[in-house]
Amino acid sequence: MPSRTKHVAAPARAALRQASSELLNHFVDGSMTADAIEEAMREFKRALIERALGAEMSSHLSYEPGQAKPAGVRDGRNGKSAKTVLTDEGTLRIQTPRDREGSFEPQLIGKHERHFTDFDDRIIAKYAPGHDGARYSGSVD
């Protein structure tokens, strides 16, 4: 039986290429040093992690930021906390979302977790087809 693999449709690939090009236009306006490239990658990684954590919070609360709380939902957003994590490329300072009841358990970078290695593997595991929402179980230093 042939295996079924998901392929990104041509229009989606084209949109991704266009978005990547626009993003690069914001970062690169001429020649860059290796340090400047590393800094841009760290900033992108930080933004990506924070966006993913925000999406986890929205899923936890069952509503998006700026929307009214659904009926019966008592918990709500309660700002953010700064957290320094150790990545494969060094330390990274991120903002993690909080909820009023303290029941939010982030999956990407758990509470009290400081090591965030194998970034690519974690992102792939989180968003891969068939992902059951279980926490990434890869090795952490």
C-alpha positions in Angstrom: 0.0 0.0 0.0 1.5 3.4 -0.9 2.4 5.6 2.0 0.5 8.9 2.2 2.7 11.9 2.6 1.5 15.4 2.9 3.0 17.9 0.4 2.6 21.6 0.6 0.4 22.7 -2.3 2.1 24.9 -4.9 0.1 28.1 -3.9 1.1 27.5 -0.3 4.8 27.1 -1.3 4.6 30.3 -3.4 3.1 32.2 -0.5 5.8 30.8 1.9 8.5 31.9 -0.6 6.9 35.4 -0.8 6.7 35.7 3.0 10.3 34.6 3.4 11.4 37.1 0.8 9.5 39.9 2.6 10.9 38.9 5.9 14.5 38.9 4.6 13.9 42.3 3.1 13.3 43.6 6.7 16.5 41.9 8.0 18.9 42.4 5.1 19.4 45.8 3.5 23.0 45.3 2.4 26.0 43.2 3.4 25.9 41.6 6.9 28.6 40.3 9.2 28.4 36.9 10.7 27.6 38.4 14.1 24.7 40.3 12.5 23.3 37.2 11.0 23.6 35.3 14.3 21.8 38.1 16.1 19.0 38.1 13.5 18.6 34.3 13.9 18.5 34.7 17.7 15.8 37.4 17.4 13.8 35.3 15.0 14.1 32.2 17.3 13.0 34.3 20.3 10.0 35.7 18.3 9.0 32.2 17.1 9.2 30.7 20.6 7.1 33.5 22.1 4.5 33.2 19.3 4.3 29.4 19.8 3.9 29.9 23.6 1.2 32.5 23.0 -0.7 30.0 20.7 -0.4 27.4 23.5 -2.0 29.9 25.9 -4.8 30.6 23.4 -5.5 26.9 23.1 -5.4 26.5 26.9 -7.9 29.4 27.5 -10.0 28.6 24.4 -9.9 32.1 23.1 -7.6 34.5 21.3 -6.0 37.6 22.7 -8.4 40.6 22.4 -11.5 38.4 22.1 -14.1 38.3 24.9 -13.9 35.3 27.2 -16.3 32.6 26.3 -19.2 32.0 28.7 -18.1 29.9 31.6 -14.4 30.5 31.3 -13.0 32.0 34.5 -9.3 31.8 33.7 -7.7 34.6 31.7 -4.4 36.0 30.6 -2.2 37.6 33.3 0.7 39.2 31.5 4.1 37.6 30.9 7.2 36.5 32.8 10.8 36.8 31.6 12.7 33.6 31.4 16.3 32.9 30.3 16.8 29.6 28.5 19.9 27.9 27.3 19.7 27.0 23.6 22.2 25.3 21.3 23.5 28.7 20.3 23.7 30.3 23.8 21.3 32.0 26.2 18.0 33.5 25.0 15.7 35.8 27.1 12.0 35.1 26.3 8.7 36.3 27.6 6.4 33.4 28.7 2.6 34.0 29.1 0.9 33.6 32.4 -2.7 32.8 33.3 -4.6 34.0 36.4 -5.2 30.6 37.8 -1.7 29.4 37.2 -3.0 26.2 35.4 -1.2 26.9 32.1 1.5 24.3 31.5 3.5 25.2 28.4 4.5 22.2 26.3 7.3 23.8 24.2 9.3 25.0 27.2 7.8 23.7 30.5 7.6 25.5 33.7 11.0 25.6 35.5 12.7 24.3 32.3 15.8 26.2 31.4 17.4 24.1 28.7 16.0 24.4 25.2 18.1 22.3 22.9 17.1 20.4 19.8 15.0 23.4 18.7 14.3 22.1 15.2 13.2 18.6 16.5 10.9 20.2 19.1 9.2 22.4 16.5 8.8 19.5 14.1 7.5 17.2 16.8 4.9 19.8 17.9 3.5 20.6 14.5 4.1 17.3 12.6 1.1 15.4 11.3 -0.2 13.0 13.8 1.2 14.9 16.7 -1.0 14.0 19.7 -0.2 17.1 21.8 2.0 15.1 24.1 5.1 17.0 25.4 8.3 16.6 23.4 10.2 13.7 24.9 13.6 14.3 23.3 16.7 14.5 25.4 17.3 17.7 27.3 20.8 18.6 28.6 
